[in-house]
């Protein structure tokens, strides 16, 4: 398990610190999944009686001098970093992909008020990252990995196992009172950017999300080379 200070090439910010212990906190997950709750009913299922406590916890998390980072290892030495960007006037969560041979990390998504980037992950990619069992990250627990990446999900093609997987994850790492109902709502709403449609050509997966860096039709999309790199990283 990674601990201590770290750097992400090409990413500017305050001192970055691996803090896997935060993944053991119920209140952390409430704030982390907030962008996946697209209506009041889902918010109520997510927060229950802990809304105010979660709000205080998340605000204090984003006021720290050091920025929490969580890392999930992917195929062929790739690393997916989830960074809590704690700029006072521009807080949010950044999802970055890096490989030791690259000069700089690729920004896949920004989960904040601007919603730039989502959805960078399809359901198969989400499950692959959660279940690969590779060592060296912030957690080897598939439930924690799945929920950590859920805000970056967007895929209209929903697998039969999606709700079951979310029920298991919510039951394992949160204190949600109705995990079945919450899971169903999260599957329907998906991540911060909502659902999109995915296609694959020559092994490169792209989507049609209006705010997605993996939609080649967007002016701000990743380059064709980087789109191929991202697809390769999520191959199990």
C-alpha positions in Angstrom: 0.0 0.0 0.0 1.3 3.4 -0.9 1.9 6.0 1.9 3.4 9.4 2.2 4.3 12.2 -0.1 4.2 11.8 -3.9 4.4 13.6 -7.2 2.3 13.3 -10.4 4.4 14.4 -13.4 2.8 17.4 -15.1 0.3 18.0 -12.3 0.6 21.2 -10.3 -0.8 21.5 -6.8 0.0 21.6 -3.2 1.9 18.7 -1.5 0.2 15.5 -2.6 -0.2 12.8 0.1 -1.5 9.3 -0.1 -4.1 9.0 2.6 -5.7 5.5 2.2 -7.0 5.8 5.8 -9.7 8.2 4.6 -11.3 5.3 2.7 -12.3 3.8 6.0 -14.5 6.8 6.9 -18.2 6.6 6.2 -18.4 10.4 5.9 -15.7 10.4 3.3 -17.9 8.3 1.0 -20.9 10.4 1.4 -19.1 13.5 0.1 -17.3 11.6 -2.6 -20.5 10.2 -4.1 -22.4 13.4 -3.8 -22.0 14.3 -7.5 -23.7 10.9 -8.4 -26.9 11.9 -6.6 -28.8 13.8 -9.3 -32.0 14.4 -7.4 -33.3 15.0 -3.8 -34.5 11.5 -3.3 -31.1 10.0 -4.1 -29.4 12.6 -1.8 -31.7 11.5 1.0 -30.8 7.9 0.4 -27.1 8.7 0.3 -26.9 11.0 3.3 -29.7 10.0 5.6 -29.3 11.7 8.9 -25.6 12.4 8.2 -26.0 15.3 5.8 -24.6 18.1 8.0 -21.8 15.9 9.4 -20.8 14.9 5.8 -20.9 18.5 4.7 -18.6 19.6 7.5 -16.3 16.6 6.9 -16.0 17.3 3.2 -15.4 21.0 3.6 -12.6 20.3 6.1 -11.1 17.8 3.7 -10.9 20.4 1.0 -9.3 23.0 3.4 -6.3 20.9 4.2 -2.8 22.2 3.3 -2.0 18.8 1.8 -4.1 17.3 -1.0 -5.3 13.7 -0.4 -4.5 11.2 -3.3 -5.7 7.7 -3.9 -4.1 5.5 -6.5 -5.3 2.4 -8.3 -2.9 0.3 -10.4 -3.9 -0.7 -13.9 -2.6 -3.0 -16.5 1.1 -2.8 -17.7 2.2 -0.4 -14.9 -0.3 2.3 -15.5 -1.6 4.2 -12.4 -4.9 5.9 -12.0 -4.7 8.8 -9.5 -7.7 10.3 -7.7 -6.7 13.7 -6.4 -8.7 15.9 -4.0 -7.9 19.3 -5.5 -8.2 21.7 -2.5 -7.8 25.1 -4.2 -9.8 27.6 -2.1 -11.6 29.0 -5.1 -11.7 25.9 -7.3 -12.1 22.7 -5.2 -12.9 19.4 -6.8 -11.6 15.9 -7.6 -9.2 15.2 -10.5 -8.8 11.8 -12.2 -5.4 11.4 -13.8 -3.8 8.5 -15.6 0.0 8.0 -15.7 2.7 5.5 -16.8 6.4 5.7 -15.8 7.4 6.1 -19.4 5.2 9.1 -19.9 6.5 12.7 -19.5 3.3 13.8 -17.9 0.0 12.4 -16.6 -3.2 12.6 -18.6 -6.2 14.4 -17.0 -9.2 12.2 -17.6 -11.9 14.1 -15.6 -12.6 16.9 -13.2 -15.5 16.2 -10.8 -16.4 19.7 -9.7 -18.9 22.4 -10.6 -17.7 22.5 -14.2 -18.1 18.7 -14.8 -15.3 18.7 -17.4 -14.1 15.3 -18.4 -16.8 12.9 -17.3 -17.5 10.2 -18.4 -14.0 8.9 -18.8 -15.0 5.3 -17.8 -17.3 2.7 -19.2 -18.8 -0.1 -17.0 -16.3 -2.7 -18.2 -13.4 -0.3 -17.5 -14.8 0.5 -14.0 -15.1 -3.2 -13.2 -11.7 -4.0 -14.6 -10.0 -1.3 -12.4 -11.9 -2.4 -9.3 -11.3 -6.1 -9.8 -7.8 -6.4 -11.2 -6.2 -7.3 -7.8 -3.0 -5.6 -8.7 -0.8 -4.6 -5.7 0.8 -1.2 -5.0 -2.2 1.1 -4.8 -4.0 2.8 -2.0 -6.4 -0.1 -1.5 -6.8 -3.6 -2.9 -10.4 -3.7 -1.8 -12.6 -4.0 -4.9 -15.6 -2.3 -3.2 -13.6 0.8 -2.3 -12.1 0.9 -5.8 -15.4 0.7 -7.4 -16.9 3.6 -5.3 -13.8 5.7 -5.7 -14.1 5.6 -9.5 -17.9 5.7 -9.7 -18.2 9.5 -10.1 -16.1 9.1 -13.3 -18.5 6.5 -14.8 -20.8 7.2 -17.7 -22.2 4.3 -19.8 -25.7 3.8 -21.1 -25.1 0.1 -21.6 -25.7 -1.2 -18.1 -24.6 -4.7 -17.3 -26.9 -7.0 -15.4 -24.5 -7.1 -12.4 -24.2 -3.3 -12.0 -26.8 -2.9 -9.2 -25.7 -6.0 -7.4 -22.1 -4.8 -7.4 -23.1 -1.4 -6.1 -25.2 -2.9 -3.3 -22.3 -5.0 -2.2 -19.9 -2.0 -2.3 -22.2 0.3 -0.4 -22.9 -2.3 2.2 -19.2 -3.0 2.7 -17.8 0.5 3.0 -20.7 2.9 3.9 -23.5 2.9 6.5 -26.2 3.5 4.0 -29.6 2.5 5.5 -31.1 1.3 2.2 -28.2 0.2 0.0 -30.5 -1.6 -2.5 -32.5 1.6 -3.2 -29.4 3.8 -3.2 -27.6 1.4 -5.6 -30.6 1.4 -8.0 -30.6 5.2 -8.0 -26.9 5.5 -8.6 -27.0 3.0 -11.5 -29.7 5.0 -13.1 -28.1 8.4 -12.6 -24.5 7.2 -12.9 -21.5 9.6 -12.4 -21.2 13.3 -12.5 -21.5 13.5 -16.3 -24.4 11.1 -16.7 -24.5 8.2 -19.2 -23.0 8.2 -22.7 -22.6 5.7 -25.5 -19.3 3.9 -26.1 -17.9 2.5 -29.3 -14.6 0.8 -30.1 -12.5 0.9 -33.3 -9.1 -0.7 -33.6 -9.0 -1.3 -29.8 -9.6 2.4 -29.0 -12.7 3.1 -26.9 -14.4 6.5 -27.3 -17.7 7.9 -26.1 -20.2 10.6 -27.1 -20.2 12.6 -23.8 -20.6 16.3 -24.3 -18.0 17.0 -21.6 -15.8 14.0 -22.1 -12.1 14.1 -23.0 -12.6 10.7 -24.6 -15.1 12.0 -27.2 -13.0 12.8 -30.3 -15.7 15.2 -31.5 -15.0 17.6 -28.6 -12.5 20.4 -29.3 -10.8 19.7 -25.9 -10.6 15.9 -26.5 -7.4 13.9 -25.9 -5.2 13.3 -28.9 -5.7 10.1 -30.9 -2.5 8.8 -29.4 -3.6 9.6 -25.9 -7.0 8.1 -26.5 -5.3 4.8 -27.5 -3.1 5.0 -24.4 -6.1 5.3 -22.1 -7.9 2.4 -23.7 -4.7 0.2 -23.4 -4.4 1.1 -19.7 -7.9 -0.3 -18.9 -7.4 -3.6 -20.8 -7.5 -6.4 -18.2 
